[in-house]
Each structure stands twice: as C-alpha cells, then as structure tokens.
Amino acid sequence: MAHIDNTSFDRPTDSGAGFVDGAILMQLGIRAALGRDGRADLVAAHMYFNLADRKGAEGAAAHRKDVAADMSKAEIAAALRAARQWLTLH
C-alpha cells in the first residue's frame, strides 16, 4: 500500500496528495477500520471516511457514521482535527 509522507516535501502539491481521490480515501478508511495494517485505528478511519465523503465517495458518510458509533467524543474530535489538518496541507 502506498504511503504519502507529507513531511518530506516543501509544498503540499509535491507529495501528490492533491490527486488522491475519494475511492483511495475510502480504501484507506476501510483498512484502518478493519485493522488490515495491524490494530484497528478508528480515528484514522473516521478521518479517511470524512475526507472521502468530502470528495464525493458514495457510502463514505455511512461508514463514518458506523465508525463514530464506536468512538468517544474525544476520538471523534481528534479525527475531525486530523481531517482539517490534512485539508490544510492539501
């Protein structure tokens, strides 16, 4: 799986993250929610589903809602902050 390292670039467009579409973000959310790369990370899953929804990916909002049902308010707030930070960088 590809990993985009945003810290290695001077400009956000250099990382290629601006070209990430909703389908890729959905895949990342599903991988995080299911723990495909180790332990499940609901904060990351929520963030990816939020970003995917913003890019118009079908079903992203429903996945985000399902994940949020198993998260605390603090975890949801962390996911929202992470999504805002991702958008700021890209």
C-alpha positions in Angstrom: 0.0 0.0 0.0 1.2 3.5 -0.8 2.1 5.8 1.9 2.2 9.6 1.4 4.8 11.2 3.6 3.8 14.9 3.7 6.8 15.9 5.8 9.2 15.2 3.0 8.1 18.0 0.8 8.3 21.7 0.8 5.0 22.2 -0.9 1.8 20.1 -0.4 1.4 19.6 -4.2 4.9 17.9 -4.3 3.6 14.9 -2.4 0.9 14.1 -4.9 -1.8 14.1 -2.2 -3.8 16.6 -4.1 -4.5 13.8 -6.6 -5.9 11.4 -4.1 -9.5 10.6 -5.0 -12.4 9.6 -2.8 -12.0 5.9 -3.7 -8.5 5.8 -2.4 -9.5 7.6 0.8 -12.4 5.0 1.2 -9.9 2.2 0.9 -7.6 3.8 3.5 -10.6 4.2 5.8 -11.6 0.6 5.4 -8.1 -0.6 6.0 -7.8 1.5 9.2 -11.3 0.4 10.5 -10.6 -3.3 9.9 -7.0 -3.2 11.2 -5.6 -4.5 8.0 -2.2 -3.0 8.8 -2.2 -4.1 12.4 -4.6 -2.8 15.1 -7.8 -1.1 14.0 -7.5 2.7 14.1 -10.9 4.2 14.3 -9.6 7.8 14.5 -7.8 7.3 11.2 -10.8 5.5 9.7 -13.1 8.4 10.6 -10.7 10.9 9.2 -10.4 9.0 5.9 -14.1 8.5 5.6 -14.7 12.2 6.3 -12.2 13.1 3.5 -13.7 10.6 1.2 -17.2 12.0 1.8 -15.9 15.5 1.1 -14.6 14.2 -2.3 -18.0 12.7 -3.1 -17.3 9.0 -2.4 -20.5 7.0 -2.2 -21.1 5.4 1.1 -18.3 7.3 2.9 -20.8 9.2 5.2 -22.4 5.9 6.2 -19.1 4.3 7.0 -18.0 7.4 9.0 -21.3 7.2 11.0 -20.7 3.5 11.7 -17.2 4.1 12.9 -18.3 7.1 15.0 -20.8 4.9 16.9 -17.8 3.0 18.5 -15.8 6.2 19.3 -15.7 8.6 22.2 -16.3 12.3 21.7 -12.6 12.9 22.2 -11.7 10.4 19.5 -14.2 12.0 17.1 -12.7 15.4 17.8 -9.2 14.1 17.1 -10.4 12.6 13.8 -12.0 15.9 12.8 -8.8 17.8 13.7 -6.8 15.4 11.7 -9.1 15.8 8.7 -8.8 19.6 8.9 -5.1 19.4 9.1 -5.0 17.1 6.1 -7.1 19.6 4.1 -4.9 22.5 5.2 -1.8 20.7 3.9 -3.5 19.8 0.6 
